Amino acid sequence: MAVTAPSADATGLGILALLLMRRYAGKMTTLHLTLRDEDREFLERAMKSGRYATESEVVSDAIAELRTREELRESRLGEVRRQVLIGIEQLDAGQGAEWSLEEVKARGQALLAGRQKE
């Protein structure tokens, strides 16, 4: 499947395609993809739904979702790293506390049980 910018005469939605191209005014590249059959069928259903006029729009939306997900993952990972550094600083300052493995397990199991009820 080739994912390309639509031409004005490629579909009855030529004007819409041109407006979308202006919206995404960056450089465009032609890319050839190999998809699993189920992914190709999903792409076709997305276009038939009327939400997307072209394959390129579907792929662009998917990439935008992936970008958002990756940014969120990086943000969460950054927060975990900050919390670890705080913990290390607290330990270095002698602010550590005694703990028992059994208590940690029990608290974790209680948290999981609470989440499963939701």
Secondary structure, 3 states (H helix, E strand, C coil): CEECCCCCCCCCCHHHHHHHHHHCCCCCCCEECCCCHHHHHHHHHHHHCCCCCCHHHHHHHHHHHHHHHHHHHHHHHHHHHHHHHHHHHHHHCCCCCCCCHHHHHHHHHHHHHHHHHC
